[in-house]
Amino acid sequence: MPKSRIRKKADFTPPPAKQAANIKLTSRSWVAPVMLALFLIGLAWIVVFYVTDGDLPVESLGNWNIVVGFGFIAGGFGVSTQWK
């Protein structure tokens, strides 16, 4: 039986490099401090609400103070999506 011909593979050529001028990197140094600040403010809001039996931080909000605290924490998670 005749042997089949072996095909020679083409040499690998890497794709052209992307130009660094087209890539715009922005500084995101503000993200970590803002994220941590929002986490801590939310945590402190909830802790102060529980420790003072609802008198602080805003008495007229009542149990909605918990929602405000978790809102700050959720804002921290929202800001964390900007971290690169």
DSSP file (Angstrom, degrees, kcal/mol; ACC not computed):
  #  RESIDUE AA STRUCTURE BP1 BP2  ACC     N-H-->O    O-->H-N    N-H-->O    O-->H-N    TCO  KAPPA ALPHA  PHI   PSI    X-CA   Y-CA   Z-CA
    1    1 A M              0   0    0      0, 0.0     2,-0.1     0, 0.0     0, 0.0   0.000 360.0 360.0 360.0 135.8    0.0    0.0    0.0
    2    2 A P        -     0   0    0      0, 0.0     2,-0.3     0, 0.0     0, 0.0  -0.413 360.0-118.1 -72.5 146.2    1.4    3.4   -0.9
    3    3 A K        -     0   0    0     -2,-0.1     2,-0.1     1,-0.1     3,-0.1  -0.613  29.0-116.2 -82.3 140.0    2.3    5.8    1.9
    4    4 A S        -     0   0    0     -2,-0.3     2,-0.2     1,-0.1    -1,-0.1  -0.420  34.4 -99.9 -76.3 153.9    0.4    9.1    2.1
    5    5 A R        -     0   0    0     -2,-0.1     2,-0.5     1,-0.1    -1,-0.1  -0.502  32.0-127.9 -73.0 137.5    2.3   12.3    1.7
    6    6 A I        -     0   0    0     -2,-0.2     2,-0.4    -3,-0.1    -1,-0.1  -0.757  20.9-138.1 -88.1 125.9    3.2   14.1    4.9
    7    7 A R        -     0   0    0     -2,-0.5     2,-0.5     1,-0.0    -1,-0.0  -0.665  13.1-129.2 -85.5 137.4    2.1   17.8    4.9
    8    8 A K        -     0   0    0     -2,-0.4     2,-0.2     1,-0.0    -1,-0.0  -0.721  22.8-127.3 -86.1 130.1    4.5   20.3    6.2
    9    9 A K        -     0   0    0     -2,-0.5     2,-0.2     1,-0.1     3,-0.1  -0.485  25.6-109.9 -75.8 145.9    3.0   22.6    8.8
   10   10 A A        -     0   0    0     -2,-0.2    -1,-0.1     1,-0.1     3,-0.1  -0.477  39.8-100.0 -71.9 145.6    3.4   26.4    8.3
   11   11 A D        -     0   0    0     -2,-0.2     2,-0.3     1,-0.1    -1,-0.1  -0.365  42.4-102.7 -65.6 145.4    5.7   28.1   10.7
   12   12 A F        -     0   0    0     -3,-0.1    -1,-0.1    -2,-0.0    -3,-0.0  -0.532  35.8-170.9 -72.6 129.1    4.0   30.0   13.5
   13   13 A T        -     0   0    0     -2,-0.3    -3,-0.0    -3,-0.1    -1,-0.0  -0.982  21.5-129.4-119.9 119.7    3.8   33.7   13.0
   14   14 A P        -     0   0    0      0, 0.0     3,-0.1     0, 0.0     0, 0.0  -0.301  30.9-100.2 -66.3 150.7    2.6   35.6   16.1
   15   15 A P        -     0   0    0      0, 0.0     3,-0.1     0, 0.0     2,-0.0  -0.303  51.9 -84.0 -66.0 155.5   -0.1   38.2   15.5
   16   16 A P        -     0   0    0      0, 0.0     2,-0.1     0, 0.0    -3,-0.0  -0.331  51.2-106.3 -63.0 142.0    0.9   41.8   15.3
   17   17 A A        -     0   0    0      1,-0.1     2,-0.1    -3,-0.1     3,-0.0  -0.387  33.7-110.5 -69.8 143.3    1.4   43.5   18.6
   18   18 A K        -     0   0    0      1,-0.1     2,-0.3    -2,-0.1    -1,-0.1  -0.463  35.6-107.8 -72.0 145.8   -1.2   46.0   19.7
   19   19 A Q    >>  -     0   0    0      1,-0.1     3,-0.9    -2,-0.1     4,-0.6  -0.595  16.3-144.5 -76.9 132.4   -0.1   49.6   19.7
   20   20 A A  T 34 S+     0   0    0     -2,-0.3     3,-0.3     1,-0.2    -1,-0.1   0.737  96.2  66.7 -67.9 -22.7    0.3   50.9   23.2
   21   21 A A  T 34 S+     0   0    0      1,-0.2    -1,-0.2     3,-0.1    -2,-0.0   0.809  96.8  54.0 -69.7 -28.3   -0.9   54.3   22.0
   22   22 A N  T <4 S+     0   0    0     -3,-0.9     2,-0.6     2,-0.0    -1,-0.2   0.749  93.3  80.0 -78.3 -22.9   -4.4   53.0   21.4
   23   23 A I     <  -     0   0    0     -4,-0.6     2,-0.7    -3,-0.3    -1,-0.0  -0.761  66.7-162.5 -89.8 119.8   -4.8   51.6   24.9
   24   24 A K        -     0   0    0     -2,-0.6     2,-0.5     2,-0.0    -3,-0.1  -0.891   3.9-167.6-106.9 110.0   -5.7   54.3   27.3
   25   25 A L        -     0   0    0     -2,-0.7     2,-0.3     2,-0.0    -2,-0.0  -0.845   6.3-158.4 -97.4 127.0   -5.1   53.3   30.9
   26   26 A T        -     0   0    0     -2,-0.5     2,-0.4     2,-0.0    -2,-0.0  -0.786  24.4-108.1-103.8 149.3   -6.7   55.5   33.5
   27   27 A S        -     0   0    0     -2,-0.3     3,-0.2     1,-0.1    -1,-0.0  -0.621  29.9-177.2 -77.0 125.8   -5.5   55.7   37.1
   28   28 A R    >>  +     0   0    0     -2,-0.4     3,-1.2     1,-0.1     4,-0.5  -0.195  39.0 128.0-114.0  38.5   -8.0   54.1   39.5
   29   29 A S  T 34  +     0   0    0      1,-0.2    -1,-0.1     2,-0.1     3,-0.1   0.661  67.4  62.2 -71.1 -14.0   -6.2   54.9   42.7
   30   30 A W  T 3> S+     0   0    0     -3,-0.2     4,-1.8     1,-0.1    -1,-0.2   0.656  86.7  75.8 -82.2 -16.4   -9.4   56.5   44.1
   31   31 A V  H <> S+     0   0    0     -3,-1.2     4,-2.9     1,-0.2     5,-0.2   0.942  91.5  47.9 -67.1 -50.5  -11.4   53.2   44.0
   32   32 A A  H  X S+     0   0    0     -4,-0.5     4,-2.6     1,-0.2     5,-0.2   0.922 113.8  45.6 -61.6 -47.1   -9.9   51.3   47.0
   33   33 A P  H  > S+     0   0    0      0, 0.0     4,-2.3     0, 0.0    -1,-0.2   0.915 116.1  45.9 -63.6 -39.9  -10.2   54.2   49.5
   34   34 A V  H  X S+     0   0    0     -4,-1.8     4,-2.5     2,-0.2    -2,-0.2   0.914 113.2  50.3 -67.3 -41.6  -13.7   55.1   48.4
   35   35 A M  H  X S+     0   0    0     -4,-2.9     4,-2.2    -5,-0.2    -1,-0.2   0.945 113.7  44.1 -61.2 -49.0  -14.8   51.4   48.5
   36   36 A L  H  X S+     0   0    0     -4,-2.6     4,-2.7    -5,-0.2    -1,-0.2   0.885 112.1  53.6 -63.9 -38.7  -13.3   50.9   52.0
   37   37 A A  H  X S+     0   0    0     -4,-2.3     4,-2.7    -5,-0.2    -1,-0.2   0.920 109.6  47.6 -62.9 -43.3  -14.8   54.2   53.2
   38   38 A L  H  X S+     0   0    0     -4,-2.5     4,-2.3     2,-0.2     5,-0.2   0.903 112.0  50.3 -65.2 -40.4  -18.3   53.2   52.0
   39   39 A F  H  X S+     0   0    0     -4,-2.2     4,-2.4    -5,-0.2    -2,-0.2   0.946 114.2  44.2 -59.6 -47.9  -17.9   49.7   53.6
   40   40 A L  H  X S+     0   0    0     -4,-2.7     4,-2.8     2,-0.2    -2,-0.2   0.874 112.4  51.1 -68.9 -37.6  -16.8   51.2   56.9
   41   41 A I  H  X S+     0   0    0     -4,-2.7     4,-2.6    -5,-0.2    -1,-0.2   0.927 112.3  47.5 -64.5 -43.8  -19.5   54.0   56.9
   42   42 A G  H  X S+     0   0    0     -4,-2.3     4,-2.0    -5,-0.2    -2,-0.2   0.920 114.3  46.2 -62.6 -43.9  -22.2   51.4   56.3
   43   43 A L  H  X S+     0   0    0     -4,-2.4     4,-2.6    -5,-0.2    -2,-0.2   0.930 113.8  48.0 -64.1 -45.3  -20.9   49.1   59.0
   44   44 A A  H  X S+     0   0    0     -4,-2.8     4,-2.9     1,-0.2     5,-0.3   0.894 109.0  54.8 -63.1 -39.7  -20.6   52.0   61.5
   45   45 A W  H  X S+     0   0    0     -4,-2.6     4,-1.9    -5,-0.2    -1,-0.2   0.931 112.3  42.7 -58.6 -47.2  -24.1   53.2   60.6
   46   46 A I  H  X S+     0   0    0     -4,-2.0     4,-2.1     2,-0.2    -2,-0.2   0.909 115.1  49.1 -67.9 -42.6  -25.6   49.8   61.4
   47   47 A V  H  X S+     0   0    0     -4,-2.6     4,-2.8     1,-0.2     5,-0.2   0.925 111.7  48.6 -64.3 -44.7  -23.5   49.3   64.6
   48   48 A V  H  X S+     0   0    0     -4,-2.9     4,-2.1     1,-0.2     8,-0.3   0.894 109.8  53.7 -62.5 -39.3  -24.3   52.7   66.0
   49   49 A F  H  <>S+     0   0    0     -4,-1.9     5,-2.3    -5,-0.3     6,-0.2   0.923 114.0  40.8 -60.4 -44.9  -28.0   52.1   65.3
   50   50 A Y  H ><5S+     0   0    0     -4,-2.1     3,-1.1     3,-0.2    -2,-0.2   0.898 114.3  51.0 -72.7 -39.6  -28.0   48.8   67.2
   51   51 A V  H 3<5S+     0   0    0     -4,-2.8    -2,-0.2     1,-0.2    -1,-0.2   0.867 113.4  44.7 -67.5 -35.8  -25.8   50.1   70.1
   52   52 A T  T ><5S-     0   0    0     -4,-2.1     3,-1.3    -5,-0.2    -1,-0.2   0.298 111.2-118.2 -92.3  10.5  -28.0   53.2   70.7
   53   53 A D  T < 5S-     0   0    0     -3,-1.1    -3,-0.2     1,-0.3    -4,-0.1   0.836  75.5 -48.9  56.2  36.4  -31.3   51.2   70.5
   54   54 A G  T 3 <S+     0   0    0     -5,-2.3    -1,-0.3    -6,-0.3     8,-0.2   0.475 113.8 110.5  88.5   2.8  -32.4   53.2   67.5
   55   55 A D    <   +     0   0    0     -3,-1.3     4,-0.5    -6,-0.2    -2,-0.1   0.837  68.6  73.8 -78.2 -32.0  -31.7   56.7   68.8
   56   56 A L  S    S+     0   0    0     -8,-0.3    -2,-0.3    -7,-0.2     2,-0.2  -0.827  83.0  18.0-124.2 163.8  -28.8   57.4   66.5
   57   57 A P  S    S-     0   0    0      0, 0.0     2,-0.5     0, 0.0    -1,-0.1  -0.933 136.2  -8.8 -73.5 -36.4  -27.8   58.1   63.6
   58   58 A V    >>  -     0   0    0     -2,-0.2     3,-1.0     4,-0.2     4,-0.6  -0.918  62.3-169.1-130.2 107.3  -31.2   59.3   62.4
   59   59 A E  G >4 S+     0   0    0     -2,-0.5     3,-1.0    -4,-0.5    -1,-0.1   0.850  83.0  60.6 -65.0 -35.8  -34.0   58.6   64.9
   60   60 A S  G 34 S+     0   0    0      1,-0.2    -1,-0.2    -5,-0.1     4,-0.1   0.707  96.6  61.6 -69.4 -18.2  -36.8   59.5   62.6
   61   61 A L  G X4 S-     0   0    0     -3,-1.0     3,-1.9     1,-0.2    -1,-0.2   0.751  81.3-177.2 -78.2 -23.1  -35.9   56.8   60.1
   62   62 A G  T X<  -     0   0    0     -3,-1.0     3,-1.5    -4,-0.6    -1,-0.2  -0.403  68.8  -4.3  63.4-132.1  -36.4   54.0   62.6
   63   63 A N  T >> S+     0   0    0      1,-0.3     3,-1.4     2,-0.2     4,-0.6   0.599 119.1  82.3 -72.3  -9.6  -35.5   50.6   61.3
   64   64 A W  H <> S+     0   0    0     -3,-1.9     4,-2.1     1,-0.3    -1,-0.3   0.647  71.7  80.1 -67.9 -12.7  -34.8   52.1   57.9
   65   65 A N  H <> S+     0   0    0     -3,-1.5     4,-2.4     1,-0.2    -1,-0.3   0.842  87.5  56.6 -60.0 -32.1  -31.4   53.0   59.3
   66   66 A I  H <> S+     0   0    0     -3,-1.4     4,-2.6     2,-0.2    -1,-0.2   0.910 105.6  49.6 -65.1 -41.1  -30.5   49.4   58.6
   67   67 A V  H  X S+     0   0    0     -4,-0.6     4,-1.9     2,-0.2    -2,-0.2   0.892 109.8  51.3 -64.3 -39.4  -31.4   49.9   54.9
   68   68 A V  H  X S+     0   0    0     -4,-2.1     4,-1.9     2,-0.2    -2,-0.2   0.928 110.5  49.1 -63.3 -44.2  -29.3   53.1   54.8
   69   69 A G  H  X S+     0   0    0     -4,-2.4     4,-1.8     1,-0.2    -2,-0.2   0.927 112.8  46.2 -60.8 -45.6  -26.3   51.2   56.3
   70   70 A F  H  X S+     0   0    0     -4,-2.6     4,-2.6     1,-0.2    -1,-0.2   0.788 107.1  60.3 -68.8 -25.6  -26.7   48.4   53.8
   71   71 A G  H  X S+     0   0    0     -4,-1.9     4,-2.3     2,-0.2    -1,-0.2   0.906 104.6  48.4 -65.2 -41.6  -27.0   51.0   51.0
   72   72 A F  H  X S+     0   0    0     -4,-1.9     4,-1.8     2,-0.2    -2,-0.2   0.914 112.5  48.7 -62.5 -42.2  -23.6   52.3   51.9
   73   73 A I  H  X S+     0   0    0     -4,-1.8     4,-1.9     2,-0.2    -2,-0.2   0.909 110.7  50.0 -65.3 -41.4  -22.2   48.8   51.8
   74   74 A A  H  X S+     0   0    0     -4,-2.6     4,-2.3     1,-0.2    -1,-0.2   0.878 107.9  54.6 -63.9 -37.1  -23.9   48.1   48.4
   75   75 A G  H  X S+     0   0    0     -4,-2.3     4,-2.4     2,-0.2    -1,-0.2   0.875 104.9  54.2 -62.5 -36.2  -22.4   51.4   47.2
   76   76 A G  H  X S+     0   0    0     -4,-1.8     4,-1.7     2,-0.2    -2,-0.2   0.904 108.7  47.7 -62.9 -41.5  -19.0   50.0   48.2
   77   77 A F  H  X S+     0   0    0     -4,-1.9     4,-0.6     2,-0.2    -2,-0.2   0.878 110.5  53.1 -66.8 -35.7  -19.6   46.9   46.1
   78   78 A G  H >< S+     0   0    0     -4,-2.3     3,-0.9     1,-0.2    -2,-0.2   0.907 109.6  47.3 -63.8 -41.4  -20.7   49.1   43.2
   79   79 A V  H >< S+     0   0    0     -4,-2.4     3,-2.0     1,-0.2     4,-0.2   0.836 101.0  67.2 -68.2 -32.0  -17.5   51.1   43.4
   80   80 A S  H >< S+     0   0    0     -4,-1.7     3,-1.2     1,-0.3    -1,-0.2   0.720  86.5  69.1 -64.8 -18.9  -15.4   47.9   43.6
   81   81 A T  T << S+     0   0    0     -3,-0.9    -1,-0.3    -4,-0.6    -2,-0.2   0.666  92.1  60.6 -71.5 -13.9  -16.5   47.1   40.0
   82   82 A Q  T <  S+     0   0    0     -3,-2.0     2,-0.3    -4,-0.2    -1,-0.2   0.507  78.6 113.4 -87.3  -5.1  -14.3   50.0   38.9
   83   83 A W    <         0   0    0     -3,-1.2   -54,-0.1    -4,-0.2    -3,-0.0  -0.510 360.0 360.0 -74.5 129.2  -11.1   48.5   40.3
   84   84 A K              0   0    0     -2,-0.3    -1,-0.2   -56,-0.1    -3,-0.0   0.346 360.0 360.0-122.6 360.0   -8.6   47.5   37.7
